[in-house]
Amino acid sequence: MDYLKEINCKEIFKKAYENRYNWKNDFNGYQGKCIYVTNNHIHKGNFVLGKDFKPNIQKIEDEKIVKSISSQLFEVCIHRVKREFESVHSENNFNLLKNSESGIEISVSGKNQGDKYRVKNNCINMVYRKIHGTIIEIFVEEFIDTGIGSLSKKYSSQQIDPDTLETNSQKLEYEDEFVNLGKDDYWILNSRTIKYLNQNEEEETQKFVFEDLCLLN
């Protein structure tokens, strides 16, 4: 027990938070080709993602698919924004829940009361956060060490009802591949595979591929 008392949860979480890979603040955007594959249907187009993180998808007519590709590009980018630990977590306290082989599990009190995280090897491998009235639970199985921060490579995501604490969405299994562009260490998503069970409990796969990527000046 003495060992557990000595665990400084805020310091452990802060180190892992600051170990996440981020883009530099001078990010100007990038462009390339996008390919969406599902149920043996393939849609190909081009995209431009500006520094405002708003994706512009071209040459694909289906609005649903345009929205799907756009949301993946936006979601990946928003996680690359560097936000200082104090600006996000200054009103939070971090408390030890348990320490196991999976990592040190931490609960949050204060501004983000009820959120939970788990840290192992200086990486956040579990996130349990209330976002827009829904709890999102993410477990990370695999990371990429970029040399300047860690990137989630293989992980699952599920939504939980905040009132009943029951799951209320299908479990999505993600696998991401990145390419390192240019001398400035910009790691850009070049493929994402999402697997889930449909209403008939059959596995379905969506794949997003981003090719011929180049940074905008």
Buried (B, 14 or more C-beta within 10 A) or exposed (E): EEEEEEEEBBEBBBBBBEBBBBBEEEBEBBBBBBBBBBEEEEBEBBBBBBBEBEBBBEEBEEEEBBEBBBEBBBEBBEEBEEEEEEEEBEEBBBBBEEBEEEBBBBBBEEEBEEBBBBBBEBBBBBBBBBEEEEBBBBBBEEBBBEEEBBBBBBBBBBBBEEEEEEEEEBBBBBBBEBBBBEEEBBBBBBBBBBBBEEEEEEEEEBBBBBEEBEBEE
